């Protein structure tokens, strides 16, 4: 079993930042998150790491927090093959009018600038717009 521990930032709507501890393990795909300033800890076990991240983001959004990681950026979205081959750990940073390549792959748990992250709903809307799938 591969286990990795990371600290990432989450941002509140008022701009306050909170440290989030992530413990990632595979297989099975499991993500444990803990907020350092609140009594919140949860374990997510899903079909892959992207689904773990989505579930964690959903809970954090309910608490008014956006996780500042690559997987929460507006233009980051996986392909089926990449998702399958990386257990959901890699996704593409998409750009309009450009076919993604391996150079565009990002680790969904890598840090991202907090100004670049969005809610799950906004991220899905942005990707649909990018692919013109309204």
PyMOL commands that set and color helices and strands:
alter all, ss='L'
color gray80, all
select helices_A, chain A and resi 49-62+70-72+80-85+102-104+114-116+120-130
alter helices_A, ss='H'
color red, helices_A
select strands_A, chain A and resi 2-12+17-26+30-35+40-45+65-67+76-77+90-93+105-107
alter strands_A, ss='S'
color yellow, strands_A
deselect
rebuild
show_as cartoon
